[in-house]
Amino acid sequence: MKLVDRKLKILQAIIDDFITTAQPVGSRTIAKKYNLGISSATIRNEMSDLEEMGYLVQPHTSSGRIPSDLGYRLYVDNLMKQQELANRQKQLIQKLLINKIFEIEDLVQQSSKVLSKITNLTSLSLSPQFKKSKLKNIKLVQVDNDKVLLILVSSSGIVKNVIFRISEISQSILNKISNLLQAKLKGLTIEDLNDEVINNLKNEIYEYSTTIEALLPILRNTLCEIDDSEIYLDGITNIFNLPEFTDINRAKQFLSTLEKKELMYEVLKDSDQDDVCIKIGRENKLDEIKDYSVITATYKLNGRVIGKIGVIGPTRMNYSNIVPVMRYITDTLSEILKNINL
């Protein structure tokens, strides 16, 4: 059913008020605080209609109404006015990020801290996915008679290394192989290293075919194995400042959920959008977070999505303020990544 303009204004007023006060909203409150030009009796009738339509919920028979997940969804998609980020907020974000670099993992963690600091919510971030980054440098270093250290550096500044066994080989030969692999593989993503590329390498670097034959499977398997992204959380204790968590049992349950790193990984991976994504209450796939809202945003390198940051908290979060903050943080993070030279 299409909502008429008057119902939409009442719904917007109720949600704005509830986000601010965390208290059920009655018709008198709307009539006094919001100049809608209609009586509290008319507002009460419209609120009753909105409840029947599923946009509002009445927690107790004698109380006012609060938004449902459906009400929040309508609000987020059509009613909320995104707040303009103040210059001081932009300067704070830039200062906290740009002045604290620069290992890539440190930068991602710092972004998560900035997000929790500004939103007063629990933030979570996903470190860059190595397989979506381009290879920038490959180095082979002899560490023992039969052990070699493989060092991989991506264009986004991620450094991965692994030690593997190989028959005796000199460092000079390893240097030549490193240079050849560098020349052939630089600029490719790990996803580009398919069987065809591997076979071409074997044919082109035939001088060291025996070593290459042993190295390439290790290289590809290692790249696949080390693509685990790290999850960072910050501002976990922020929940104790929210009225939704005055119930100690609910607070403990929320904290227990945050401790499950695999679950948090799924929370961040639950969206394939490359922009801001808002999941409200029961829109979330995981049962453990169906009472909360999650807002995520992606950061990129040269237009390619390589990681995510987000916030998790009660459905009564200030969406209109959080969305522009997240956009600015991820835009700033993407710009920093573009200019990193390692």
C-alpha positions as CSV (number, residue, x, y, z in Angstrom):
1,M,0.0,0.0,0.0
2,K,1.3,3.4,-0.9
3,L,1.6,5.8,2.0
4,V,0.1,9.3,1.7
5,D,2.3,12.3,2.4
6,R,0.8,12.8,5.9
7,K,1.6,9.3,7.1
8,L,5.1,9.6,5.8
9,K,5.7,12.9,7.7
10,I,4.4,11.3,10.9
11,L,6.5,8.2,10.4
12,Q,9.6,10.3,9.8
13,A,8.9,12.4,12.9
14,I,8.4,9.2,15.1
15,I,11.7,7.7,13.9
16,D,13.7,10.9,14.2
17,D,12.3,11.3,17.8
18,F,12.9,7.7,18.7
19,I,16.5,7.7,17.4
20,T,17.1,10.7,19.6
21,T,15.3,9.7,22.8
22,A,15.1,5.9,22.7
23,Q,11.6,6.3,24.2
24,P,8.3,5.1,22.6
25,V,6.7,8.1,20.8
26,G,3.1,9.2,21.5
27,S,0.8,11.3,19.4
28,R,1.0,14.2,21.8
29,T,4.8,14.3,21.6
30,I,4.5,14.5,17.8
31,A,1.9,17.2,17.9
32,K,3.9,19.4,20.3
33,K,7.4,18.9,18.9
34,Y,6.8,18.7,15.2
35,N,4.7,21.4,13.4
36,L,2.6,19.1,11.2
37,G,-0.5,21.3,11.3
38,I,-2.8,18.4,12.5
39,S,-4.3,17.5,15.9
40,S,-3.0,14.8,18.2
41,A,-6.2,12.8,17.6
42,T,-5.5,12.7,13.8
43,I,-1.9,11.8,14.5
44,R,-3.1,9.0,16.8
45,N,-5.3,7.6,14.1
46,E,-2.5,7.7,11.5
47,M,-0.2,6.0,13.9
48,S,-2.7,3.2,14.4
49,D,-2.9,2.8,10.6
50,L,0.9,2.7,10.4
51,E,1.0,0.0,13.0
52,E,-1.5,-2.1,11.1
53,M,0.6,-1.7,8.0
54,G,3.7,-3.0,9.8
55,Y,5.7,0.3,10.0
56,L,5.3,0.8,13.8
57,V,5.2,-1.4,16.9
58,Q,3.5,-0.7,20.2
59,P,5.7,-2.3,22.9
60,H,3.0,-2.0,25.6
61,T,-0.7,-1.2,25.4
62,S,-0.3,2.0,27.3
63,S,2.9,3.2,25.6
64,G,3.6,5.1,22.4
65,R,5.0,3.5,19.2
66,I,8.5,2.6,18.0
67,P,9.6,1.9,14.5
68,S,9.6,-1.7,13.1
69,D,12.4,-3.0,10.8
70,L,10.0,-2.3,7.9
71,G,9.6,1.3,9.2
72,Y,13.3,1.8,9.4
73,R,13.8,0.4,5.9
74,L,11.2,2.9,4.5
75,Y,13.0,5.7,6.5
76,V,16.4,4.8,5.2
77,D,15.4,4.4,1.6
78,N,13.0,7.4,1.3
79,L,12.7,9.7,4.2
80,M,16.0,10.4,6.0
81,K,18.0,13.4,5.2
82,Q,21.7,12.6,5.2
83,Q,23.6,15.1,7.4
84,E,26.3,17.0,5.8
85,L,29.7,16.3,7.3
86,A,31.1,19.3,9.1
87,N,34.6,20.5,8.0
88,R,35.9,19.8,11.5
89,Q,34.7,16.2,11.2
90,K,36.4,15.9,7.8
91,Q,39.6,17.4,9.2
92,L,39.5,15.0,12.2
93,I,39.1,12.0,9.9
94,Q,42.0,13.1,7.7
95,K,44.2,13.9,10.7
96,L,43.6,10.6,12.4
97,L,44.2,8.5,9.2
98,I,46.8,10.4,7.3
99,N,49.1,11.1,10.2
100,K,49.2,7.4,11.4
101,I,50.6,5.4,8.6
102,F,51.9,3.1,7.4
103,E,51.5,-0.6,7.4
104,I,48.3,-1.4,5.5
105,E,46.9,-3.4,8.5
106,D,47.6,-0.4,10.8
107,L,45.8,1.9,8.5
108,V,42.7,-0.4,8.4
109,Q,42.7,-0.7,12.2
110,Q,43.0,3.0,12.5
111,S,40.0,3.5,10.2
112,S,38.0,1.2,12.4
113,K,39.0,3.3,15.5
114,V,38.1,6.5,13.8
115,L,34.7,5.1,12.8
116,S,33.9,3.9,16.4
117,K,35.1,7.2,17.8
118,I,32.8,9.4,15.6
119,T,29.7,7.1,15.6
120,N,30.0,5.9,19.2
121,L,29.2,2.4,18.0
122,T,31.1,-0.8,17.7
123,S,33.1,-0.8,14.4
124,L,34.4,-3.7,12.5
125,S,36.7,-3.8,9.5
126,L,38.0,-6.4,7.1
127,S,41.6,-6.1,6.0
128,P,42.4,-6.1,2.3
129,Q,41.9,-9.3,0.4
130,F,45.2,-10.3,-1.0
131,K,43.9,-12.1,-4.0
132,K,42.1,-8.9,-5.2
133,S,45.4,-7.0,-5.1
134,K,48.0,-6.9,-7.8
135,L,51.4,-8.4,-7.3
136,K,54.0,-5.7,-6.9
137,N,57.1,-7.6,-5.8
138,I,58.3,-11.2,-5.5
139,K,61.5,-12.2,-3.7
140,L,63.1,-15.5,-2.9
141,V,65.7,-15.6,-0.1
142,Q,67.7,-18.6,1.0
143,V,67.5,-19.2,4.7
144,D,69.0,-22.6,5.0
145,N,70.5,-25.3,2.7
146,D,67.0,-26.6,1.9
147,K,64.8,-23.8,2.9
148,V,63.7,-20.7,0.9
149,L,61.7,-17.7,2.1
150,L,59.1,-16.5,-0.4
151,I,58.1,-12.8,0.0
152,L,55.2,-11.4,-1.8
153,V,54.2,-7.7,-1.8
154,S,50.9,-6.5,-3.3
155,S,50.1,-3.1,-4.8
156,S,48.0,-2.3,-1.8
157,G,51.0,-2.7,0.5
158,I,50.1,-6.2,1.9
159,V,53.2,-8.2,2.7
160,K,53.0,-12.0,2.9
161,N,55.8,-14.5,3.4
162,V,56.2,-18.3,3.7
163,I,59.1,-20.7,4.1
164,F,59.2,-23.8,2.0
165,R,61.6,-26.6,1.4
166,I,63.4,-27.1,-1.9
167,S,66.6,-28.9,-2.9
168,E,69.9,-27.1,-2.5
169,I,70.0,-23.9,-4.6
170,S,72.2,-20.8,-4.5
171,Q,71.0,-17.3,-3.7
172,S,72.3,-16.1,-7.1
173,I,70.0,-18.5,-8.8
174,L,67.1,-17.5,-6.5
175,N,67.8,-13.9,-7.5
176,K,67.6,-14.7,-11.2
177,I,64.3,-16.6,-10.7
178,S,62.9,-13.8,-8.5
179,N,63.7,-11.2,-11.3
180,L,62.1,-13.4,-13.9
181,L,59.0,-14.0,-11.9
182,Q,58.8,-10.3,-11.1
183,A,58.9,-9.5,-14.8
184,K,56.3,-12.0,-15.7
185,L,53.9,-11.7,-12.8
186,K,54.0,-8.1,-11.8
187,G,50.6,-6.4,-12.2
188,L,48.6,-9.6,-12.1
189,T,46.1,-10.4,-9.4
190,I,46.3,-13.8,-7.7
191,E,43.0,-14.6,-9.4
192,D,44.9,-14.1,-12.7
193,L,47.4,-16.9,-11.9
194,N,45.5,-19.7,-13.7
195,D,46.9,-22.9,-15.3
196,E,47.6,-21.1,-18.6
197,V,49.8,-18.5,-16.9
198,I,51.6,-21.2,-14.9
199,N,52.3,-23.3,-18.0
200,N,53.5,-20.3,-19.9
201,L,55.9,-19.5,-17.1
202,K,57.3,-23.0,-17.2
203,N,57.9,-22.8,-20.9
204,E,59.4,-19.3,-20.9
205,I,61.7,-19.8,-17.9
206,Y,63.0,-23.2,-19.2
207,E,66.6,-22.5,-18.0
208,Y,65.5,-23.2,-14.5
209,S,62.6,-25.5,-15.3
210,T,63.4,-28.0,-12.5
211,T,63.3,-25.3,-9.9
212,I,60.3,-23.6,-11.4
213,E,58.5,-26.9,-11.6
214,A,58.9,-27.3,-7.9
215,L,58.3,-23.6,-7.0
216,L,55.1,-22.7,-9.0
217,P,52.7,-25.1,-7.3
218,I,54.0,-23.9,-3.9
219,L,53.6,-20.3,-5.1
220,R,50.0,-20.8,-6.2
221,N,49.0,-22.9,-3.2
222,T,50.6,-20.4,-0.8
223,L,48.8,-17.5,-2.4
224,C,45.5,-19.3,-2.0
225,E,46.2,-20.4,1.6
226,I,47.3,-16.9,2.8
227,D,44.3,-15.0,1.6
228,D,42.6,-15.0,4.9
229,S,41.4,-11.5,5.8
230,E,41.7,-10.2,9.3
231,I,38.8,-8.8,11.3
232,Y,39.3,-5.8,13.5
233,L,36.8,-4.6,16.1
234,D,36.9,-1.3,18.0
235,G,34.6,0.6,20.4
236,I,33.2,-2.6,21.9
237,T,32.4,-0.9,25.2
238,N,30.5,1.8,23.5
239,I,27.4,-0.3,23.9
240,F,27.3,0.4,27.6
241,N,26.4,4.0,26.7
242,L,23.3,2.9,24.9
243,P,19.9,2.4,26.7
244,E,19.3,-0.8,24.7
245,F,22.0,-2.5,26.7
246,T,21.1,-1.5,30.2
247,D,19.9,-5.1,30.4
248,I,23.1,-6.9,31.4
249,N,22.0,-10.1,29.8
250,R,21.4,-8.5,26.5
251,A,24.8,-6.7,26.8
252,K,26.5,-10.0,27.5
253,Q,24.8,-11.7,24.6
254,F,26.0,-8.9,22.3
255,L,29.5,-9.1,23.6
256,S,29.5,-12.8,23.1
257,T,28.4,-12.4,19.5
258,L,31.3,-9.9,18.8
259,E,33.8,-12.4,20.1
260,K,32.9,-14.8,17.3
261,K,35.4,-13.7,14.6
262,E,34.0,-16.1,12.0
263,L,30.5,-14.7,12.6
264,M,31.8,-11.1,12.3
265,Y,33.5,-12.1,9.0
266,E,30.2,-13.3,7.7
267,V,28.5,-10.1,8.8
268,L,31.0,-8.1,6.7
269,K,30.8,-10.5,3.8
270,D,27.0,-10.5,3.8
271,S,26.8,-7.8,1.1
272,D,28.2,-7.8,-2.4
273,Q,27.5,-4.1,-2.9
274,D,30.5,-1.9,-3.6
275,D,28.9,1.1,-1.8
276,V,27.2,1.7,1.6
277,C,25.0,-1.2,2.5
278,I,22.4,-1.1,5.4
279,K,20.9,-4.3,6.9
280,I,18.2,-3.6,9.4
281,G,17.2,-6.2,12.0
282,R,15.7,-9.3,10.5
283,E,17.1,-8.3,7.1
284,N,20.4,-9.8,8.4
285,K,20.8,-13.5,7.5
286,L,22.4,-14.5,10.7
287,D,20.1,-15.2,13.6
288,E,22.6,-13.8,16.2
289,I,22.3,-10.3,14.8
290,K,18.6,-10.1,13.8
291,D,18.0,-7.6,16.6
292,Y,20.6,-5.2,15.3
293,S,21.5,-3.1,12.3
294,V,24.7,-3.4,10.4
295,I,26.0,-0.7,8.0
296,T,29.0,-1.5,5.9
297,A,31.0,0.3,3.2
298,T,33.8,-0.8,0.9
299,Y,37.2,0.7,0.3
300,K,39.0,0.3,-3.0
301,L,42.3,0.4,-4.8
302,N,42.2,1.7,-8.3
303,G,38.5,1.1,-8.5
304,R,38.7,-2.5,-7.2
305,V,37.0,-3.4,-3.9
306,I,39.6,-4.8,-1.5
307,G,38.1,-4.5,1.9
308,K,35.2,-3.3,4.1
309,I,34.5,-1.4,7.3
310,G,31.2,-1.3,9.2
311,V,29.3,-0.6,12.4
312,I,27.0,-2.8,14.3
313,G,24.5,-1.7,16.9
314,P,20.8,-1.3,17.8
315,T,18.3,-0.6,15.0
316,R,17.8,2.7,16.7
317,M,21.1,4.1,15.3
318,N,21.5,7.5,13.7
319,Y,21.5,6.4,10.0
320,S,21.5,9.9,8.6
321,N,24.7,10.7,10.4
322,I,26.5,7.4,10.1
323,V,26.2,6.9,6.3
324,P,28.1,10.2,5.3
325,V,30.7,9.5,7.9
326,M,31.4,6.0,6.5
327,R,31.4,7.3,3.0
328,Y,34.0,9.9,3.8
329,I,36.2,7.5,5.8
330,T,36.2,4.9,3.0
331,D,36.8,7.5,0.3
332,T,39.7,8.9,2.4
333,L,41.1,5.3,2.9
334,S,40.8,4.5,-0.8
335,E,42.7,7.7,-1.6
336,I,45.5,6.9,0.8
337,L,45.8,3.4,-0.5
338,K,46.1,4.8,-4.1
339,N,49.0,7.0,-3.0
340,I,50.9,4.4,-0.9
341,N,54.4,3.6,-2.3
342,L,56.2,0.7,-0.6
